[in-house]
Amino acid sequence: MTVPEGRGIAARTDTFRILHVSTGNVCRSPITERLTRHALVDRLGDPLQGGLIVESAGTWGHEGAPMEDNAEVVLADFGADPTGFVGRELLDEHVIRADLVLTATRDHRAQVISMGHSAGLRTFTLKEFTRLVRAIDPATLPDPLDEGVVERARALVRAAAALRGWLLAPTAEADEVYDPYGAPITFFRSIGDEINQALDPVVTALTGVPAPH
């Protein structure tokens, strides 16, 4: 797939790796991974054109498992592709390679940071990162057309990390995406909506391209 006309992004040889983390890697993080990819395709045509790689894993990941059926339904609701997904247990190598780790909950964030690898400055809950990104002036970030999406993404993570101590959550629950495992499809859909709404400003900030209408 080629980049749509008018959205040409500077070609890069390097990459920026986003890792989504939940517990089992069969509900929340698969939904978040595939919705992120879908949003990148909407904005860039092909996420790899910008050098962005999106993955997921679980702190108690069901290695080799498919995502939950209800998670697939949620992705289909958004027009995202659920096919070919395979669950993974979170490993050191995943954290080492990630440039940005977005977790479903604060507990997941703490578990990732406890693994070491200087992960603290690049690990956030998804909703925490959304809150921080909203406070960053896009004009202070590198222009993706000139410097590439990768440089913009790296600058965004640095800016968010610098803001974290100054822009706290209104409540502890504000940074949580709750686990829909075993819940009916209505709850899965509400979680999907939460994730999608949290991702939209993040992907816009990463790429410099607003969602198409």
N, C-alpha and C positions, 0 to 999 in steps of 0.2 A: 504494500500500500504506500502511495506517495504522499508527501505532505501537501495538504490543500493549498491552492494558489492563495497568496496573500498571507500565509502563515509560515513562510519559510524560516526555519531555525538554523542558526550556524551549525555546520557539521562538526561533530566532536569525535575524537578517537577514544576519549575516556568515558567513564560511566559514573552514575550516581545510583546507589542501590538502596531501595526503601524496603524495610522489613516490617511486616505487620505481625503482631504477636497476641495470641489469646491462650486459652488453656488447652483445649483438645485439638485445635487447628481443624475443626470440622464445621464450625458455625460462624463465629464472629470474624476471625481473621481471614477465612476464605472469602466471605462476603466483602470485607474491606479490600483485600487484594484485588479481586476481580472488578469491583466498582472503581478502584483507582485506575486500573488498566483501561477500563471502559472510558473513564473521564479523560485520560491522556490521549486516547485515540480520537475522541471528540475534538480535542484542542489541537493536537499535533499531527493527526493523521496516523502516525505510527509512533508509539512511545519510544522506540529505540532510535528514532531520528534525533531525539533530544538527549539520548544517552541515559535515560531513566529505566532502571530495572526494578520490577515490583515482585516481591516474594512474601511468603508467610510461614509461620511455624508456631508450635504450641509448647508451652512450658511442661505440659503433660501430653504432648502431641501423640495422636493415634497414627503412628508411622505406617504409611502405605494405605491409609483409609480414605474412602471417598468423603466428600463433604455431605452433610445431612441433606436429606431430600428437601426439607423446607428451605434450606439455604439456597438450593438450586432454584426453587420457585421464586424466592425473593430476587435473585439475580435476573431471572427471566423477566420479572416485572419491570426491571430497569433497562432491559435490552442488553444486559451484560452476558458474557459467555461463561458458563459454568463448566464446560467440558474439559476433560483431561486433568482435573485437579487430583493431587495426591497429598494426603496429610504428612506432616513432618514433625518430629520432635526437635525442639530448639537445641542447637548445638553451639559450642564455642565458635566454630568457624562461621556460623551464620551471623553472630554478633560482630566478630572481627571484620567481616567483609561489608557490613551495613554502614552506610553513611547517615541514615536516619532510621531509628526504630520507633514505631508507633504502636503502643499497646492498648488493649481494651480497658484495662483497669490500672489503678495505682499499684496493686499487688504485683501485677505482671511487670510493671516498670521497675519496681524494686528488685524483682527476681533477675531481670536482665542486667541491671546495674551491678547486682551482687556477683555476677559472673566475671566482672572485671573488664579488661580490654579497653579501659578508658571510655566506657560506654555512657557515662553519666551526662556528658555534654551533648549527646546526640540521641538520647532516649527520652521520650515523652509519652504520656497517654495521648490518644488521638484527639480527644476534646481539649486537653491542655494545649496541644500544639495549635489547634484551631484558634483558641482564644489569643494566644501569643501572636499568631500570624495576622490576625485582624488588627493588631496594634502596630504593625510594622508598615511604614510608608513604602509602597512599592517603588517610588522614585529613588529610594536609597539602595535598591538592589541592582545588580548588573543587568543590562539589557540583554535578553536572550538572543536577540537578532545579531548583536555585536559580539558578545562573549560566550554565548551558548547557554543552554538550560542547565548544564551541570554546574557551571560557575555560579549561576543564579541560585540554584538549590543549595549549594554549599554556603553561600552568603546568608540565605534564609535561615538555615539551621544555626549558624553562629549568632545571628540577630535574635532568634527566639531564645537561645540559651542565655544570652545576656539579659533578656527581659524577665526571665522566669522568676527571679526573686522579688520582682517589683509588681508583678501582675498576678495576684493570687486568685484561686477559684473562689467564687462566692460561697460555695458549700463543698464539702468533701465529695458529695455525690455528683457534683457538676462535672467531674472529670471521669466518670465511670460509664462504660457501656455494658449493660448487664447481660448475663449469659442466657440465651434463649433455648439452650439444649433441652430437649424433651418437651418444650412448650408448643402450643398450637400455632398454626400458621399466622394467626392474627398478631401474636406477640413477635414472631419472627419478622413480620412486615413492619411493625413499629420500630424494631431494632434496625432493620434495613434503612428505614427513613432517617433515623438518628445518624447512622453511619454516613449515609449519602449527604445529609445536610452538613455534617462536620467536614467531609472531604472536599466539598465544593470550593470553599475559600482556600483550602490548602493547595489543591491542584492549580487553581488560578494563580496563587502566589508563586508556586514552583515554576510554572511555565510562562507567566506573564500574559496568558491568553484567557480571557473570560469564557465562561460556558457559552456555546452557541445557542441561539434561540430559534 
